[in-house]
Amino acid sequence: MIKFSKLKWRNFLSTGNYFNEIDFLAAPTNLVVGQNGAGKSTMLDALSFALFGKPHRKITKAQLVNTINNKDCIVEVYFTVNGMNYRIVRGIKPARFEIWKGDVMINQNSHSKEYQEILEKNLLQMSHKSFHQIVVLGSSSFVPFMQLNSTSRRDVIEDLLDINIFSKMNIILKEKVSHLKTEIETNSHQIEVVKTKIASQKKYIRDLTAINTAHRKEKESQITELQEEIRTINDTNIELSHNVNVLLPVVTSQLNTLRANRQELDKYYAQFNVQVKSVVKDAKFFDENEHCPTCDQDIAEDLRMSKLAAATTKAKTLKSAMDKAQEKLDEYRNEIETLEVQMQSGLDSQNQLHNNQQTIQRLNRNVDRLRMDMDDMADSDGDMGQANRDLESLDMEVHELTDTKYRLSEKSSYNRIAGELLRDSGIKTKIIKQYVPVINELTNKYLQILDFFVHFELDESFNETIRSRYRDAFSYDSFSEGEKQRIDLSLLFTWRQIAKMKNSVSTNLLILDETFDSSLDGEGVDNLMKIIETLKEDTNVFVISHKAELEDAHFERKLTFYKDKNFSKLKEIT
């Protein structure tokens, strides 16, 4: 139960730079009087502003600040909850909003809106709407329960029955459902993304395998071709090596021998030639000269003929020898030419062998390069291994995501079941069904006390049915203002009784604002006072009125609002 103990305000509406203060616990019944404009309803606005940050009447927040002082607007309200003292302080110019638990201010790190939610949900356990249905009744700016729409009626009942927790849970659940839906959508998208990656990775592995296989086959084919070329060259080199290593030395030796023999024979041939020329010269001399050209003596004929015959013979001998030598030289020349051809063939073989060795070296280097390329391809096999590991990782990821999706789907199913329970047609309706008969019974009880003999009934959708003793059906709007007020009062007391039963928004404070001044007749006022008398044990009732006849009514305390130099002040009448 919320037990309000004190309210004080300063520089609020018509109140000046001093505190007007009301002790809520001073008396069970209190009459608040004053002329129009004296500030009677200011206490309602101050209380509403302190608790909810907005006035009771339709006044803007800026209009709450006293127009003369125009600053330091402060309202404080004191109350207890479960034996713990609390104080709420609100201010304008400067702005101020504080909740005190004992002497310690509750953490104010949260935003003011969240701070207000803490106040309403955790301490007051009532909203601004519930406050006007349970604590206050009768102000001209107030909309009674029967004039609320079905949604607002339901909000009031849920506050009373303390089942708005299910609405809050439903709101939280809807947020969770929305978040979960987003999670599922995100998860599904992630699964599709990973599946796309898997497909791409598999294609990459296939392509890489095909490329590596094609490249390996190509390299292997090239190596085979090169090795075959090397084998062919090596086969050729066997013959070339025989020519170079076996035949060429023999030919060279033979050629050198023949060339030496020819050179020696050339010497003899040259000597023969010199001798022949000498013999021919001598023969010509004796043939042409009969006497000596030097001494001019005759040369004996027989000497001359003998010399001539000897020269001729020697010339023939030398000629024969020269012919043989020439023949042998011709033989040497032919053999040398043949051997030179063979030698050139050997030298060509030697050059070819050298070139072939260089070619083989080049081909072997190409083979080595191709094998290195294949080794690099083996490294690419490592890439293939990494690609397969990446694929395994992706498979694991999609498996985990699928498991997550399953868990999220399960949670979504649970949330749907919970949502069915938490929606208005669920558990709340079941609870309301239990209390609707109690509400109707209490309402009709208070209607009879107020001498209004009709049968009032709310259904589970909070639509009213009102029947006369003749069973004629009426609506709330079909009644007079006085009759409407009796219904409103009956509901007010019903709500308070229900709140007390539920210990939800139960409070000691009841304020009737000009309720006695409107449509109640004398009998209605008496009957209302009877009800108020029954509440005195645990309720502090404040009746705001400007009816003179109420001055004589039995109120244990009377408070008067009056104007002093344009400022509203409050005093107690003894």
URDACOR-V907046 format. One record per helix or strand of 2 or more residues. SS is the DSSP state (~ for helix, > for strand). FROM is the first residue (numbers start at 1). TO is the last residue. If there is no record, write none. Layout:
ss: {SS & SS}
from: {FROM & FROM}
to: {TO & TO}
This chain:
ss: {> & > & > & ~ & ~ & > & > & > & > & ~ & ~ & > & ~ & ~ & ~ & ~ & ~ & > & > & > & ~ & ~ & > & ~ & > & ~ & > & >}
from: {2 & 20 & 29 & 42 & 61 & 73 & 84 & 96 & 104 & 112 & 128 & 136 & 145 & 150 & 164 & 301 & 427 & 455 & 464 & 473 & 476 & 481 & 509 & 522 & 540 & 548 & 557 & 567}
to: {10 & 23 & 33 & 52 & 64 & 81 & 92 & 101 & 105 & 124 & 134 & 137 & 147 & 160 & 288 & 422 & 449 & 458 & 467 & 474 & 478 & 502 & 513 & 535 & 544 & 552 & 564 & 573}
